[in-house]
């Protein structure tokens, strides 16, 4: 199916060709010509647009025919209305090696966040699940060995330290990193580590270690004090904002230029989430992410259909503000607006997505393997263990075969080769099927992509001035 998506955003008119990935910045006339091009003849287009622009002496029949000829040339060149050449592609490696593990070093937490998908870090569900637990070093060591053993020819391997709160098991984190460093050279590997923390136990010793060893650190902060403290509380009901913000600021100052993200969650209670992002920026944080809450529709903080127009406006506002800041030399980064229109991922990655269940897996404190951290509470999605390997090969293969073309709802979506079919966990929790579609998330994603594409065009325009 060939497809061109036309949209306007912050004063820009844009055409995106879904299959070729080409992006075109348009004036109003070319925008209208492209919108009619596949459904009407050239004579019909000329007649309709001459009537529309009758008060515009600069729009003549010759101009319209020349524009139509340009569009025809772009189509013949495969950058407008391009055919989908990727539908019959399959994953290029029938035995995709494992590239990343999410180590759940702590199934317990020192906060009691109401919206936590992991049941306050305990991952309820199943016989032994739902109980606080810390991963032993032996299990963490076995996880590193499993990753090396199953990574094939991959050199760069990734390990995320996750929870619950991983700093509650800090000694195992440090020992695991030391073990991986001791064996990576001999195994021909290079480990990249990430840690996600709520900041309660963050101190200078943790910061110094992270700044030496962690390629990325994710700091959980929801924004303004009243927003953050509404959900991110201690078990006794105290908010955590005043406790963690000074620690995060000191950590980022000490980190220098190394990667980090301050990551928040927005809910129905703060659909004006740009105010939270701008608050983070005012605190000195420049690498930002803000995720929509995913929860049961009956939860009081669940996002609603009525929230969508507000959220779209918020993304538009954020895009404008980010461009203004860039022009003034005070930029911020927003994770969901990071898109490379010229050198993005290969087509296999664009079709298959994150690789959960076959390239990427989560490890529980007991060494059990799951497709990702959002499946850990569901025993029916157990893949095996770090000692026995992937024993549920049928399930792993099902994840490997799940891609943008296995989702029927994605067939006519212009953004399908950017989202890769979306998050399997969100699809499962919304529809009961990893090949389903979490439509609410899709609508947010598409609008974020429009903003990101518009920003790329605006930056090019700024560079030409």
N, C-alpha and C positions, 0 to 999 in steps of 0.2 A: 504494500500500500504506500503510495506517495502522499506526502502531507506537508503543507506549509501552514505554520501557525502565525497569524497576524495579531499584534497587540500594540497598545499604546501604554506608555508608562512615563510619568513625569515629563510630558511634553515630547517624548520620542516616539516615532512610529517605526515598528520593527517587524521584519519577517524572519522567521526561523524555519529553515528546511530541516525536517526531523531526521531524514535518513543520511543526508550529506553532512549535517552539522553546520552548514553555512548560516551566517547571520548577516542580514542586510538592513542598514539604516535608510529609511525612506522619507520622501516628502509626501504630501497628502495625495498627489495625483498618482504616483507610482504605487502607493499603498492601495488605492482604489482599483487600479489596473490589475494588480496581482490578486486582489480579492475576487475579481470577476473572471480571471483568465481561464480557469478550468471549466467554467460552466457556460460561458457565452462566447460567441464568435467575435472576431476583432471588430466587425462593423457594429455589432450590438454594443460592445464596450464603448466604442467611440460615441455612438448615439446617446447612450445613457449618461456618459460623463460630460459630454458637451452640454446636455440639459442641466446636469448638476452644477457645472461651473459656468453657467451662462453669464454670470456677472464678473467673470474673471477673464479679461481680454488676453492675459498671458497664457491661457490654456486654449490651444487651437487644435484642429483636427490633426495637423501635421505632428504636433507635439505628442498627442495621444498615440498616434500610429508608431511614432519613433519609440515611445515608451514600451508599447506592446512588442515591438521588435526586439528591444533590449531584454524584456522578460523572456521571450522565446529563445533568445541566444543563451540566457542563463539556464533555461530548462534543458536545452540541447547540450549544454556543457556540464550538466549533472549537478548543478548547485541550486536549482529551484525545482520543486516537484520531482525530486530524485526518487527512483525506485528503491524499495527496500531490498538490499542485497544480502542482508544478514540473517533473514528468517530461518534459513536452513543450516546455519552454523551450529556446531555442537562444541561443548568444551573441548579445547584442543588436547588436553591430557586426560586420558581415560582413568588415570590413577593420580589425581591431583595431589601433590605433596602438601603436607600441613605447613603453614607459614607462621601461625600465631596462636598463642594460648592466652586465655584470661584466667589467671589464677585467683580463685576465691580463697585468699589466705585467711579471711575472717568472716564467718557466718554469725556475726554479732556486731552491734553498733553502740556507740556512746551517745547517739541522738535517737529521737523517736519521731521521724518525719512522717506525717500523716499520709502523704501521697506515695510513699515508697513502694515501688513495684515488688520489692524483695521482702515485704513484710518486716520492715525495720531491720533488714539485714539477715533475717533468719530463714528466708526462703521456705515458707511453709508448704507442705505437700509431701506425701509419701511416708514410709515407716520411720526413717531416721531424720527426715527433713523437718524443718521447723524448730530444731533445737540449736541453741548456740554452739558453735564449734570453731576451733582454730586449726588451720592446716599445720601438720607436722613438717619438720624439715625433710624427713625421709620422703614424704609425699611430694613436696616441692621439688626435691632433687629428682625423683622419678619422673616428674612432669617435664623437667628440662631434658632428661634422657629420652623421654618419649618424643619430644619435639625434634631433637637432633636425629633420632632414629627414623622419624617419619617425614623428614623435610626434603628428602631427595637431594637434588642438586642446588636447591635454594641456599644462597649464602646469608642473606639478611633475614633474621628471624625476630619476631616481636613477642614480648611477654608483657601483659598488663597485670598489675597488682590491684586487686579489686576486693570488694566486700559486699555488705557490711562496710566496716571501716578497717582498711588494711593496716593502719598504724597501730591497731590493737594487737597486731602480731608482727611488730617491727623487726624483732630479732630474726625471724624466719625470712622476712623480705631481704634483709642485709645478707644473710647466709646464702640465700638463693642466688642473688646477684653475684656474690663472690664465687660460688660454685660454677655458674654459667661462664664467668670470665676465665676461670681456670681451665675450662675444657673447650672454649669456643675456637681457639687457634688450632688446636690439634684436630678438631672436627671440621675445620674449614668453614666456620660459621662466624657471623657477627650479630650479637644480640643487641636489640634496641628495647629499652624498658620504658614503661609508662606507669604512673601511680595516680590513682584517684582518691582524694581525701576530703573530708568535711572540715579539716583544719583544727579540730579541738586539741589534738596532740601534737600539732606542728610546732617544732622548736628549732633552734639554730643547728643542732646536731642532725636532725632530719633534713633540714634545708641544705646543709653542706653536703650530705650524702647524695641527696637528689640532684644537686647541681653538678656533682661528679658523674653520676651514673644514669640518671633518668633522662631519656631523650625528650620526654614530655611529661608534664604534671598537670592534672585536671583538678581545679579548686572549686568546690561547690559553694556557690553564693547566689541567692535568688534576687538580689538587688537591694532596694530600699529596706531600711530596718523593719518597717511595719510589714512589708511583703515577706521578707526572709523569715522573720520570727513568727509569722502566721502558721507556717508548717514545719520549719526546721528547728525543732525544740529539743531540749533535754527531757528525760523521762519525768522529771518533776515539773515540767511545764515552762521552764525558763527558756527564753529565746537564746540563740547562739550568736547573733550578729555582732554584738559588742565584744564578744570573746574572740571571734575568728578574724574579723576584718583587720585589726592591727597585725595579726600573724601573717595574713595573706599579703599585706602591703610590704612587710619586712621581707617575706620570702621572695616576692617579685623583684624587689630592689637588689637582693643578693644574687638573684638568678642571672642577672646580666642580660645577654641577648639570647639565651636558650629558650626553647619553646615551652609555652604553658598555655592553659586556657582557664579563664574564670567562667564557669558554666552554671547557668541557672535554669530553672523550670518555671514556665508561666502557666497559669490556670485561669479559669473563669473569674477568679477573684482579682486578677491583674492583667486584663486584656490590654492595658496601656503599657505593655512591657518595655517599650522603648525608654520610658522614664527610668526603668530599672537598669537598662544597658547604659544610659547616659549617666546614671548615678555611679555605676561601676567605673566608667571612664573618668568621672570627676575624682574618684578615689585613686586614680593613677594606673588602672588596669587598661591594657590596650588590646589584648587577645581575648575575644569574648565569644560566648556561645549562649544561646537561650533556646531551650527546647520546649515544645508544647507538651503538656501533661498527657499521658495515655493512661486511661483508667476506665472503670465502669461508667456508663452513661448516667447511672443513678447517683453517682457521687456528687456532692454539692459543688465541688470544684471542677467538675468535668466541663470541657469546652462544649459550647452549644452551636447550633446552626446560626443563631442570631449573633454569635460572636464573630463569625467569619468576615463580614464586611469591615468590622473594626480591626481585626487582625491584618487584613490586606492593607488597610490604611496605615497601620503601624509599620509594616514592612516598607511601604512606599516612603514614609517619613524617615525611617532609618536609612534607606538608600540615599535620600537627599542630604541628610545630615552627614553621612560618611563622605560623600563627595565634597561637601563644603569643608569638612575637616581636612581632607586630603589637599584641597586647593590652598588651605591656610597653613599647611605644614604640621598638622596635629592629627595624624590618621589613627583610626582604630580598625581592627580586623573583626569581622563577624563571620563565624565559621560557615554559615549556610549561604553566604554570598561569595564564597571562594570558588570560582569556576574559571578554568583555563579554556578559552575558545579556540586556541591554536595548537596546543600540545597536551591534550587530555589523555586519559587512560586508553589502553588498547581496546579494540572492539570486544574481545572476550570478557574483559573486566566490565565493560559497559553493558554487556548482556547479563552476566551472572552476578554482579554486585559484590557484596562483602565476603562471600565465601563461607558463610556460617554452615557448620555441619560437615564440612569436608576440608576446607583450608584453614578455618578458624574454629576453635572450640573453647568451651569453658570447662574448668576443672574445679570440682567441689573440694571442701576440706578432706573428704575421704578418698579423693583421687578419681571420682566418677566423672566421665566425660559427657558433655551436653553440647548441642549445636551452638549455643551462645548463652550469655548470662541471663537472658530473659526466658529461657526454657528450663532453667535449673530446678524450678519447683514442680516440674511435671515428669514423673517417673516413666511415662510412656515415651519420652524423648531421650532416654538414656542411650548413649552410643557405645559404652564400654568403660574402660578404665585406663589409666596411664600405665598400669602393669600388664594388662591383657591386650591393650590396643583397642581399636575400633572393632567390636564384635557384632554390633548391629549394622552390618554393611548395607542392608536394604534401606535403612533409614538414611544413612549417610549418602547413599546414591540418590535417594529421593531429593535431598537438599541440593546435590550437585546438578541434578536435572531440572531443578526449579530455577527458572530464569524469566526474563521479561516476556519471552514468547510462550511460556507456559501459563501466563495469566491472561485469560480471554479479555478481561476488561482493559488491558493495556494496548490492545490492537490498534485502537484509534486515538491513542494519547500521544501528543506531539513531544512530550518530555520523556518518553520511555527509555531512550538511550542515554539519558542523564541520571535517571533514578534507578535504572537496572531492575525495575519491577518492585522497588520498595523494600521495606524491612519485612523479612519472613516472620519474625516474632509479632510485629504489629498486625500483620495479616492474619496470623493464627489466632491472636487474642480477639480480633474484631470479627472474624468469620469462621473460626474453627478449622482453617485450612491454610497451610503455608503458601499455597497457590492462589489464595484469595487476595482481596485488595482492601486496604484500610482507606476508604475513599476520602475521609476527612483529612487524613495526612497527605493524600495525593493532592488535594486542592491547595493546601498550604505549600506543598513542595513546588507546584507549578507556579504559584505566585512568587515564591522566593526566586525561582529561576528567572522569571521575567525581570525582577529587580536586578538580579546579578548580571543578566545580559545587558540591560539598559546601562548599568554602571560601566561595563566594559566599553560600550559605545561612547558614553560621556567622557571617559578617560582618553579615548582616541581623539575625540573632538578637542579636548583640552590640550592635547599634545600637538595638534595642528595649528593652534592659535598662536 
